[in-house]
Amino acid sequence: VQLQASGGGLVQPGGSLRLSCVASESISSINAMGWFRQDPGNQRVLVAAISEGGSTTYADSVKGRFTISRDTAKNTVYLQMNSLKPEDTAVYYCLADRLTQRFWGRGTQVTVSS
């Protein structure tokens, strides 16, 4: 599975961005998809995930501000990010899990700064 992430950029604190991740094949056959993020000097950490059944998981730091969703017709998963904070600055990576395999997309930079 190839994943193409987009939508990052520079935004002021309190602003919003929407990330998109387009898969090269039907996401109906993928067990789960999600977003991780990584800032310099730290490990990649889970931000949000959505299962094939539609169940969602969020990191405590983004609950109430971020929303993960998917459009199976477009093979796309979205991450709507609202009320962004400087600490949300990181490279965001899309991932897909299918059985025992994990696929990563290239990262997209999100910078929250005034």
N, C-alpha and C positions, 0 to 999 in steps of 0.2 A: 504494500500500500504506500503510495506516495502522498505526502501531505503538503499543501501550499498554504502558508499562513500569511496574513496581511492585516493592515489596519492600525499598526503602531504609529507613534508619532510623538510630538511634543504638545503637552497640554498644561494649562495652569491648574493649580490646586482647586478642587471643587468641580473641575470639568469632567467630561465624559469622552470615552472612546469605545468603539466596537471592533473587536478582533474577529476575523473570519478564518476558518480553516477548511479548505476544500480537499476532499479525498479523491483519489484517482479511481476508486471503485465504490460500489454501493455501500453506504454505511450501515445498511440493514444487516450486513454480514459481519459487522464489527461488534465485538462484545461491549467495548466501552471507548469513549473518547474524552479527551480533557485537555487542560492547560496546566503547564508548570511554568514557573518563572525562576530566574537566576540573576542575582546581582553580583558584582565583582567580589570575590573572596568568600562567597557563600555557596552552599550546595543548591542544586535545583530542587525546588519544593512544589508540592501540589497546590494549585490555586482552586481548580474546580474540575469536576468530572461528571459525565452523564452516561448512564448505562444504556444498553439496547432496549431495556424496558422503560427508560425515561426517568429513572431515579437519579437524583443529583446529590453531589457532595461538594462542600465548600470548606476552604480553610477558614478558621475562626476570624482571621484578620480581614476577610473580605465579605463575610456574611452580611446581608442586608444592603450591600453596595454593588456586588457583581452578580450577574445572572448568566448561566450557561444554558444554551438552547440548541436545537438542531433542526435542520430542514432536510428530511431524507430524500425529497425529490431533487434537491440540489447537491446532495452528498456533502453538506456543509454543517459545521458546528460553529456557533458564535459565542463570544464572551462579551456581554455588555458590561462595561465598567463605568459606574457612576461615582460621584463624590470622590474623585481620585485624590490621593494624598502623595506627598513626596516619597514616602516609603514604598509606594507601589512601583517606583522606578525600577525597571529590570528588563531583561530580555525574556520575552514570553515565547514558550514553545508549545506547539500542538502535539498531541500524541494519540495513538490509536492502539488498542489491544485487541488482538484476534487470537483466541485460544492461548497458546503459549508464546506468541510473538508480540513484541512491542515495536511500534514504528514511530519515528520522530520526524517532525517537520523542521525546517530551518526556523530560527528564531526571528521574532520581530521586536524591535526596541520600542519600549514605552518609557517616556521621560515626563515626569510630573514636576514642573518647576515654574516659578514666577519670573 
